[in-house]
Amino acid sequence: MTVYHSLCAILSNRPITELGLLPFIPQVDDLPNDTRSFHPLMLIDSNLGVPFPCLEELLRDAHNHFHSLSSNDPELDIVTRIMLLLKPDNYTAMNTRKRLLEKESILPDKEIQLLDLMFTVPKHTKSAIAWHHRQWVHNRTHKQYLNLDHELALCDMSATRYPRNYFAWNHRHWLLETVMQNDIEAEYDRMCSWAEKNVSDYSGLHHLERVMDIHPALDWQSHRLWLDDMILRYPGHASLWQHRRFCALRSDSVAPYYDLVERVIKADDRHQKELALSFVLWLGVFGCNVGRETSKEEAYARQLKELEPIPCIYTIPRKPIA
């Protein structure tokens, strides 16, 4: 039995919940007795490992088999599943599955499960085609199979496994705009908690800002105090100071923002000082420092310049003249 047919048998008869790409071919003796017949694939309980050295053969066999089938062949389901699980950025396979869904040859909830399995491979969570297909399925079924808690957990998992995952955050934006109109307060709390554990992730803070923009009763003062505490607890993170700019532009008064700057520039953290001084000078550029003394702004500028690194000058020793 070829590796391709072994994979077909596993996906057709076993409930697989996690897929992994192995950098090596495992020893057959290392496999459970009841799954050794699938070697070189590694099947342990509901976890499936596909050796990277087998990928080329699997993709080639799946591609050849796909092109040998007619447009109505029921085997299109399994062959496109394999093609997408191994390489999700495959427009041909994805469009074929769309046609199968439209003809009701495959069920929408099974398609969502396939995408869940696909995203257990960290690099697959960066597939724009897969995320778009997920939204297409939900839109086509009028979100009948959309479980918000499950979708949010998937976004969290994807952003954790692949930091700054634009596509996972974009899916969360889509959820925010389509099904979370009555869940804004809870999403705000979730994102603040997430930011406390991922302070350097710009993408997560950008989503938090989207939530804040549509929050019907956001307490901006409370949020500023929370952000002040974050900046002091986690010094030197440019992402937090960038979020501070977002908050300042939407604040009625920027005086409290200066108070934290004065506190920070008296500390010893050089990088934190640079971020604070850059922020306060940015306030001046955007006209947020109305009523502030010009001399004060000039003093900030001088302090920032003093913090700039002094360029090193290297001299190349000359060889003595013979």
C-alpha positions as CSV (number, residue, x, y, z in Angstrom):
1,M,0.0,0.0,0.0
2,T,1.4,3.4,-1.0
3,V,1.8,6.3,1.5
4,Y,-1.0,8.1,-0.4
5,H,-3.4,5.1,0.1
6,S,-2.4,4.8,3.8
7,L,-3.3,8.5,4.3
8,C,-6.6,8.0,2.5
9,A,-7.4,5.1,4.8
10,I,-6.5,7.0,8.0
11,L,-8.5,10.1,7.0
12,S,-11.5,8.1,5.9
13,N,-11.7,5.8,9.0
14,R,-10.0,7.5,11.9
15,P,-11.1,10.6,13.9
16,I,-7.9,12.8,13.5
17,T,-7.8,15.9,15.7
18,E,-4.2,17.0,15.3
19,L,-1.8,16.9,12.3
20,G,1.9,17.3,12.5
21,L,4.7,17.4,9.9
22,L,7.6,15.3,11.1
23,P,11.2,16.2,10.1
24,F,12.1,12.5,9.9
25,I,10.7,9.1,9.1
26,P,9.9,7.2,12.4
27,Q,11.1,3.7,13.1
28,V,8.3,1.2,12.7
29,D,9.1,-0.3,16.1
30,D,8.3,3.1,17.7
31,L,4.7,2.9,16.5
32,P,1.8,1.3,18.3
33,N,1.1,-2.3,17.0
34,D,-2.3,-1.5,15.6
35,T,-1.0,1.4,13.4
36,R,2.3,0.0,12.1
37,S,0.6,-0.9,8.8
38,F,0.4,2.8,8.1
39,H,4.1,3.3,8.4
40,P,5.9,5.6,7.4
41,L,2.9,7.7,8.7
42,M,2.8,8.0,12.5
43,L,-0.6,7.5,14.0
44,I,-1.0,7.6,17.8
45,D,-4.5,7.9,19.1
46,S,-6.1,10.8,17.2
47,N,-2.7,12.4,16.3
48,L,-1.3,12.0,12.8
49,G,2.3,12.7,11.9
50,V,3.3,13.0,8.3
51,P,7.1,12.7,7.6
52,F,8.5,15.7,5.7
53,P,10.5,13.3,3.4
54,C,7.2,11.8,2.2
55,L,5.5,15.1,1.3
56,E,6.7,15.3,-2.3
57,E,5.5,11.8,-3.0
58,L,2.2,12.4,-1.3
59,L,1.5,15.7,-3.2
60,R,2.5,14.2,-6.5
61,D,0.3,11.1,-6.1
62,A,-2.6,13.3,-4.9
63,H,-2.2,15.7,-7.8
64,N,-2.1,12.9,-10.3
65,H,-5.1,11.1,-8.8
66,F,-7.1,14.4,-8.7
67,H,-6.6,15.0,-12.4
68,S,-7.7,11.4,-13.2
69,L,-11.1,11.9,-11.6
70,S,-14.3,13.2,-13.3
71,S,-16.0,16.3,-11.8
72,N,-18.7,14.1,-10.2
73,D,-16.4,11.5,-8.7
74,P,-17.0,11.0,-4.9
75,E,-13.3,10.5,-4.4
76,L,-12.8,14.2,-5.0
77,D,-13.6,14.7,-1.3
78,I,-10.7,12.7,0.1
79,V,-8.1,13.7,-2.5
80,T,-8.8,17.4,-2.0
81,R,-8.7,16.9,1.7
82,I,-5.2,15.5,1.4
83,M,-4.1,18.2,-1.0
84,L,-5.2,20.9,1.4
85,L,-4.0,19.3,4.6
86,L,-0.5,19.1,3.1
87,K,-0.6,22.4,1.2
88,P,-3.5,24.7,2.0
89,D,-2.6,27.4,-0.5
90,N,-4.0,25.3,-3.4
91,Y,-6.7,27.3,-5.3
92,T,-7.7,24.4,-7.5
93,A,-8.4,22.0,-4.5
94,M,-10.1,24.8,-2.5
95,N,-12.4,25.8,-5.4
96,T,-13.3,22.1,-6.0
97,R,-14.4,21.8,-2.4
98,K,-16.5,25.0,-2.8
99,R,-18.3,23.3,-5.7
100,L,-18.8,20.1,-3.7
101,L,-20.3,22.2,-0.9
102,E,-22.6,24.0,-3.3
103,K,-23.8,20.6,-4.6
104,E,-24.1,19.4,-1.0
105,S,-21.7,16.5,-1.7
106,I,-19.9,17.4,1.5
107,L,-21.4,18.9,4.7
108,P,-20.5,22.4,6.0
109,D,-19.8,21.2,9.6
110,K,-17.3,18.6,8.2
111,E,-15.6,21.3,6.2
112,I,-15.2,23.4,9.4
113,Q,-13.7,20.4,11.1
114,L,-11.3,19.9,8.1
115,L,-10.1,23.5,8.5
116,D,-9.7,23.0,12.2
117,L,-7.4,20.1,11.5
118,M,-5.5,22.1,8.9
119,F,-4.8,24.8,11.5
120,T,-3.2,22.4,13.9
121,V,-0.1,22.8,11.7
122,P,1.4,26.1,12.8
123,K,2.5,27.3,9.4
124,H,-0.9,26.5,7.9
125,T,-2.4,29.2,10.1
126,K,-0.8,31.8,7.8
127,S,-2.8,30.6,4.8
128,A,-5.0,33.4,3.6
129,I,-6.9,31.0,1.3
130,A,-7.9,28.7,4.2
131,W,-9.1,31.6,6.4
132,H,-11.1,33.1,3.5
133,H,-12.6,29.6,2.8
134,R,-13.7,29.4,6.4
135,Q,-15.5,32.7,6.2
136,W,-17.0,31.6,2.9
137,V,-18.5,28.5,4.5
138,H,-19.9,30.5,7.4
139,N,-21.4,33.1,5.1
140,R,-22.9,30.4,2.8
141,T,-24.6,28.7,5.7
142,H,-25.7,32.0,7.3
143,K,-23.4,31.2,10.2
144,Q,-25.5,28.2,11.2
145,Y,-22.3,26.3,12.2
146,L,-20.5,29.3,13.7
147,N,-19.6,28.7,17.3
148,L,-18.2,32.0,18.5
149,D,-16.2,30.6,21.5
150,H,-14.7,28.0,19.2
151,E,-13.7,30.6,16.6
152,L,-12.1,32.9,19.2
153,A,-10.2,29.9,20.7
154,L,-9.0,29.1,17.1
155,C,-7.8,32.7,16.7
156,D,-6.0,32.6,20.0
157,M,-4.3,29.3,19.2
158,S,-3.2,30.5,15.8
159,A,-1.9,33.8,17.1
160,T,0.0,32.0,19.9
161,R,1.5,29.4,17.6
162,Y,2.5,31.9,15.0
163,P,2.9,35.4,16.6
164,R,1.8,38.5,14.7
165,N,-0.5,36.3,12.6
166,Y,-2.2,38.8,10.4
167,F,-4.6,36.3,8.9
168,A,-5.8,35.0,12.3
169,W,-6.4,38.6,13.5
170,N,-8.1,39.5,10.3
171,H,-10.5,36.6,10.9
172,R,-11.1,38.0,14.4
173,H,-11.9,41.4,12.9
174,W,-14.4,39.7,10.6
175,L,-16.0,38.1,13.7
176,L,-16.1,41.5,15.4
177,E,-17.9,43.1,12.5
178,T,-20.4,40.3,11.8
179,V,-21.4,38.4,14.9
180,M,-20.1,40.2,18.0
181,Q,-22.3,43.3,18.1
182,N,-23.6,42.3,21.5
183,D,-20.3,41.0,22.8
184,I,-18.2,44.1,22.6
185,E,-17.6,44.5,26.4
186,A,-16.6,40.9,26.7
187,E,-14.2,41.1,23.7
188,Y,-12.7,44.3,25.2
189,D,-12.0,42.4,28.5
190,R,-10.6,39.4,26.6
191,M,-8.2,41.6,24.6
192,C,-6.9,43.4,27.6
193,S,-6.2,40.1,29.2
194,W,-4.5,38.8,26.0
195,A,-2.4,42.0,25.8
196,E,-1.1,41.5,29.3
197,K,0.4,38.2,28.2
198,N,1.5,39.3,24.7
199,V,2.8,42.9,25.3
200,S,5.0,43.0,22.2
201,D,2.3,41.9,19.7
202,Y,1.2,44.9,17.6
203,S,-1.5,42.9,15.8
204,G,-3.4,42.1,19.1
205,L,-3.3,45.7,20.2
206,H,-4.5,46.8,16.8
207,H,-7.5,44.5,17.2
208,L,-8.0,46.0,20.7
209,E,-8.1,49.4,19.2
210,R,-10.8,48.3,16.7
211,V,-12.9,47.0,19.7
212,M,-12.4,50.3,21.5
213,D,-13.6,52.3,18.5
214,I,-17.0,50.6,18.6
215,H,-17.3,50.2,22.3
216,P,-20.5,52.0,23.3
217,A,-19.5,53.0,26.8
218,L,-15.7,52.7,27.1
219,D,-14.2,54.3,30.2
220,W,-11.1,55.9,28.6
221,Q,-9.7,57.1,31.9
222,S,-9.8,53.5,33.3
223,H,-8.1,52.3,30.1
224,R,-5.4,54.9,30.3
225,L,-4.6,53.9,33.9
226,W,-4.5,50.2,32.8
227,L,-2.1,51.2,30.0
228,D,0.1,53.3,32.4
229,D,0.4,50.2,34.6
230,M,1.3,48.1,31.7
231,I,4.0,50.5,30.5
232,L,5.6,50.6,34.0
233,R,5.4,46.8,34.5
234,Y,6.8,46.0,31.0
235,P,9.2,48.8,30.2
236,G,10.8,49.1,26.7
237,H,7.9,47.8,24.6
238,A,7.3,50.1,21.7
239,S,3.9,48.4,21.0
240,L,2.5,49.8,24.3
241,W,3.7,53.4,23.5
242,Q,2.2,53.1,20.0
243,H,-1.1,52.1,21.6
244,R,-0.7,55.2,23.9
245,R,-0.7,57.4,20.7
246,F,-4.0,55.9,19.7
247,C,-5.5,56.6,23.1
248,A,-4.1,60.2,23.2
249,L,-5.8,61.0,19.8
250,R,-9.1,60.0,21.2
251,S,-8.7,61.7,24.6
252,D,-10.3,64.9,25.8
253,S,-7.2,65.8,27.8
254,V,-3.6,64.8,27.3
255,A,-2.3,66.3,30.5
256,P,-2.3,62.8,32.2
257,Y,-0.2,61.5,29.4
258,Y,2.6,64.0,30.2
259,D,2.5,63.0,33.9
260,L,3.6,59.4,33.0
261,V,6.4,60.8,30.7
262,E,7.8,62.9,33.5
263,R,7.9,59.8,35.7
264,V,9.5,57.6,33.1
265,I,12.3,59.9,32.1
266,K,13.5,60.1,35.7
267,A,14.1,56.3,35.7
268,D,17.2,54.5,34.5
269,D,15.8,52.5,31.6
270,R,17.4,54.1,28.5
271,H,15.1,52.5,26.0
272,Q,12.0,53.3,28.0
273,K,13.2,56.9,28.2
274,E,13.6,57.0,24.4
275,L,10.1,55.7,23.9
276,A,8.6,58.2,26.4
277,L,10.4,61.2,24.8
278,S,9.5,60.1,21.3
279,F,5.9,59.9,22.5
280,V,5.8,63.4,24.1
281,L,7.4,65.0,21.0
282,W,4.8,63.2,18.8
283,L,2.1,64.8,20.9
284,G,3.6,68.2,19.9
285,V,3.7,67.3,16.2
286,F,0.0,66.4,16.3
287,G,-1.0,69.5,18.2
288,C,-1.9,67.7,21.4
289,N,0.4,69.9,23.5
290,V,-1.7,73.1,23.3
291,G,-0.8,75.3,26.2
292,R,2.5,73.6,26.9
293,E,5.6,75.7,27.1
294,T,7.8,75.7,24.0
295,S,10.9,75.5,26.2
296,K,9.6,72.3,27.7
297,E,9.3,70.7,24.3
298,E,12.8,71.8,23.4
299,A,14.1,70.3,26.6
300,Y,12.4,67.0,25.7
301,A,14.1,67.2,22.3
302,R,17.5,67.8,23.8
303,Q,17.1,64.8,26.2
304,L,16.2,62.6,23.3
305,K,19.1,63.7,21.3
306,E,21.4,63.0,24.2
307,L,20.2,59.4,24.3
308,E,21.0,58.8,20.6
309,P,23.9,56.3,20.3
310,I,27.3,57.7,19.4
311,P,28.5,56.1,16.1
312,C,31.6,53.9,16.5
313,I,34.5,54.7,14.2
314,Y,36.7,51.8,13.3
315,T,40.2,52.3,11.9
316,I,41.7,49.7,9.7
317,P,45.4,49.2,10.6
318,R,47.7,49.7,7.7
319,K,50.4,47.2,6.9
320,P,53.9,48.5,7.4
321,I,55.6,49.6,4.3
322,A,58.4,47.2,3.5
